[in-house]
Amino acid sequence: MLRDEVNNALAILKNGGVILYPTDTVWGLGCDATNELAVAKVNELKGRSADKSLIILLDNENKLQSYVTEIPEVAYELIEYAENPMTIVFSNAKNLAKNVINNDGSIGIRVVKHEFCEQLLQRFRKPIVSTSANLSGQPTPKFFDEISEEVKSAVDYIVDLEQEDRTVKIPSTIIKLGPSGQFEFIRK
């Protein structure tokens, strides 16, 4: 079942589509983070401004250097020792769709620890956008059954895993990390 769902989601991502999928935090809307048209679809689906930041998921911290120009050494320690999901905002993003990078050139990245996401990212070999599965301005759904029909009907594929899971998951902690290693909490 897991392999089938990875294969199904992979086909959609490769074709520039949008998936609704479980993550290590809340259910997410995802697409190829290197494809501007796919990122635009996510923004349009959510009804959000294109200048609002998105985050991307990676399966391994060794891939950071492919998408960030300078990685402070402390980033690896933060990732290694984080007990809960953590998104790090890095300066000087590269090799990503222009509309996924913040106006200041930064990008939020979470190294995901979730079996489905890890396998999908390993197979896809590119980062995936991850944004909560709600319309802009609406509350973040805690469970699959709280996701609006409007969102469900607008995506190209809904991953058929964890839909009955009632484990309470929370959005990730967000830390902004400066080039010299100084950091500040954006969301705890």
ZIFEN-V871795 format. One record per pair of residues at least 4 apart in sequence whose C-alpha atoms are under 7 Angstrom apart, sorted by the first residue. I is the first residue (numbers start at 0). J is the second residue. D is the distance in Angstrom with one decimal. If there is no record, write none. Layout:
I|J|D ; I|J|D
//
This chain:
0|4|6.2 ; 1|5|6.2 ; 1|115|6.9 ; 2|6|6.1 ; 3|7|6.1 ; 4|8|6.1 ; 4|158|6.2 ; 4|159|6.7 ; 5|9|5.9 ; 5|115|6.9 ; 5|118|6.9 ; 5|119|5.4 ; 6|10|6.3 ; 7|11|6.7 ; 8|12|6.3 ; 8|18|6.7 ; 8|156|6.8 ; 8|158|6.9 ; 9|13|6.1 ; 9|119|6.6 ; 9|123|6.4 ; 10|14|6.4 ; 11|15|6.5 ; 11|16|5.0 ; 11|17|6.9 ; 11|155|7.0 ; 12|16|5.2 ; 12|17|6.7 ; 12|30|5.7 ; 12|31|5.8 ; 15|30|6.9 ; 15|31|6.6 ; 15|34|6.9 ; 15|37|5.1 ; 16|30|6.3 ; 16|37|6.1 ; 16|155|5.8 ; 17|28|6.7 ; 17|29|5.6 ; 17|30|5.0 ; 17|37|6.9 ; 17|41|6.8 ; 17|154|5.4 ; 17|155|5.3 ; 17|156|6.8 ; 18|28|5.7 ; 18|29|5.2 ; 18|30|6.5 ; 18|154|5.8 ; 18|155|5.8 ; 18|156|4.9 ; 18|157|5.8 ; 19|27|5.7 ; 19|28|4.7 ; 19|29|6.4 ; 19|154|6.6 ; 19|156|6.3 ; 19|157|4.8 ; 19|158|6.2 ; 20|26|5.6 ; 20|27|5.4 ; 20|28|6.5 ; 20|157|6.3 ; 20|158|5.2 ; 21|25|6.7 ; 21|26|4.5 ; 21|27|6.2 ; 21|161|6.8 ; 22|26|5.8 ; 22|27|6.6 ; 22|113|6.2 ; 22|116|6.4 ; 23|84|6.9 ; 23|111|6.6 ; 23|112|6.2 ; 23|113|5.2 ; 24|84|6.9 ; 24|168|5.2 ; 24|169|5.4 ; 24|170|5.3 ; 24|171|6.4 ; 25|131|6.5 ; 25|141|6.1 ; 25|168|5.8 ; 25|169|6.2 ; 25|170|6.1 ; 26|131|6.1 ; 26|132|5.8 ; 26|143|6.8 ; 27|129|5.5 ; 27|130|5.2 ; 27|131|4.6 ; 27|132|4.8 ; 28|129|5.7 ; 28|130|5.4 ; 28|131|6.1 ; 28|132|5.3 ; 29|127|6.0 ; 29|128|4.8 ; 29|129|5.0 ; 29|130|6.8 ; 30|37|6.0 ; 30|38|6.5 ; 30|127|5.4 ; 30|128|5.3 ; 31|37|6.4 ; 31|126|6.5 ; 31|127|5.0 ; 31|128|6.3 ; 32|38|6.6 ; 32|55|6.7 ; 32|95|6.0 ; 32|96|6.0 ; 32|99|6.7 ; 32|126|5.5 ; 32|127|5.0 ; 32|128|5.2 ; 33|94|7.0 ; 33|95|4.5 ; 33|96|4.4 ; 34|38|6.3 ; 34|96|5.4 ; 35|39|6.1 ; 35|96|4.9 ; 35|97|6.7 ; 35|98|6.2 ; 36|40|6.3 ; 37|41|6.6 ; 38|42|6.4 ; 38|98|6.7 ; 38|99|6.7 ; 39|43|6.1 ; 40|44|5.9 ; 41|45|6.2 ; 42|46|5.9 ; 42|47|5.2 ; 42|48|6.8 ; 42|49|6.2 ; 43|47|6.4 ; 44|153|6.7 ; 45|133|6.5 ; 45|134|4.3 ; 45|135|5.3 ; 46|134|6.2 ; 46|135|5.6 ; 47|135|5.5 ; 49|98|6.7 ; 50|101|6.8 ; 50|102|6.8 ; 52|99|6.8 ; 52|100|7.0 ; 52|101|5.4 ; 53|99|5.9 ; 53|107|6.9 ; 53|128|6.9 ; 53|130|6.4 ; 54|106|6.6 ; 54|107|4.6 ; 54|108|5.6 ; 54|128|5.9 ; 54|129|5.7 ; 54|130|6.7 ; 55|107|6.3 ; 55|108|5.0 ; 55|109|6.4 ; 55|126|6.0 ; 55|127|5.3 ; 55|128|4.3 ; 55|129|5.5 ; 56|108|5.8 ; 56|109|5.0 ; 56|110|5.8 ; 56|111|6.2 ; 56|126|5.5 ; 56|127|5.3 ; 56|128|6.3 ; 56|129|6.5 ; 57|109|6.3 ; 57|110|4.8 ; 57|111|6.2 ; 57|120|6.6 ; 57|126|5.4 ; 58|110|5.5 ; 58|111|5.6 ; 58|117|5.0 ; 58|120|5.8 ; 58|121|6.6 ; 59|110|5.9 ; 60|110|6.2 ; 63|67|6.0 ; 64|68|6.5 ; 66|92|5.6 ; 66|93|4.8 ; 66|94|5.6 ; 66|95|6.9 ; 67|89|6.9 ; 67|91|5.8 ; 67|92|4.5 ; 67|93|5.6 ; 68|91|5.6 ; 68|92|6.3 ; 68|93|6.7 ; 69|178|6.7 ; 70|74|6.8 ; 70|178|7.0 ; 71|178|5.9 ; 71|179|6.3 ; 71|180|5.2 ; 73|77|6.2 ; 73|180|6.1 ; 74|78|6.2 ; 75|79|6.1 ; 76|80|6.0 ; 77|81|5.8 ; 81|85|6.8 ; 84|171|4.9 ; 84|172|6.5 ; 85|109|6.0 ; 85|171|4.9 ; 85|172|4.7 ; 85|173|5.9 ; 86|107|6.0 ; 86|108|5.3 ; 86|109|4.4 ; 86|171|6.1 ; 86|172|6.0 ; 86|173|4.7 ; 86|174|6.3 ; 87|107|5.4 ; 87|108|5.3 ; 87|109|6.4 ; 87|173|5.8 ; 87|174|4.9 ; 87|175|5.8 ; 87|176|6.6 ; 88|105|6.4 ; 88|106|5.3 ; 88|107|4.0 ; 88|108|6.3 ; 88|174|6.0 ; 88|175|4.5 ; 88|176|5.9 ; 89|105|5.3 ; 89|106|5.5 ; 89|107|6.3 ; 89|175|6.6 ; 89|176|5.7 ; 89|177|6.9 ; 90|104|6.1 ; 90|105|4.2 ; 90|106|6.7 ; 90|177|6.8 ; 90|178|6.9 ; 91|104|5.1 ; 91|105|5.3 ; 92|100|6.7 ; 92|104|5.9 ; 92|105|5.4 ; 92|106|5.7 ; 95|99|6.9 ; 96|100|7.0 ; 100|104|5.9 ; 100|105|6.0 ; 100|106|5.4 ; 101|105|5.2 ; 101|106|6.1 ; 111|116|6.9 ; 111|117|6.7 ; 112|117|6.8 ; 113|117|5.9 ; 114|118|6.2 ; 115|119|6.1 ; 116|120|6.0 ; 117|121|6.0 ; 118|122|6.2 ; 119|123|6.0 ; 120|124|5.8 ; 120|125|6.5 ; 120|126|6.7 ; 131|139|6.2 ; 132|139|6.9 ; 132|140|6.9 ; 132|146|6.5 ; 133|137|6.2 ; 133|138|7.0 ; 133|139|5.9 ; 133|140|6.8 ; 133|146|6.6 ; 133|150|6.6 ; 140|145|5.2 ; 140|146|5.6 ; 141|145|6.7 ; 141|167|6.6 ; 141|168|6.7 ; 142|165|6.5 ; 143|162|5.4 ; 146|150|6.8 ; 147|151|6.4 ; 148|152|5.9 ; 149|153|6.3 ; 150|154|6.6 ; 172|186|5.3 ; 172|187|4.8 ; 173|184|6.1 ; 173|185|5.3 ; 173|186|4.9 ; 173|187|6.6 ; 174|182|6.5 ; 174|183|5.6 ; 174|184|4.5 ; 174|185|5.5 ; 175|182|5.4 ; 175|183|5.3 ; 175|184|6.3 ; 175|185|6.6 ; 176|180|6.1 ; 176|181|5.9 ; 176|182|4.4 ; 176|183|6.8 ; 177|181|5.2 ; 177|182|6.0
//
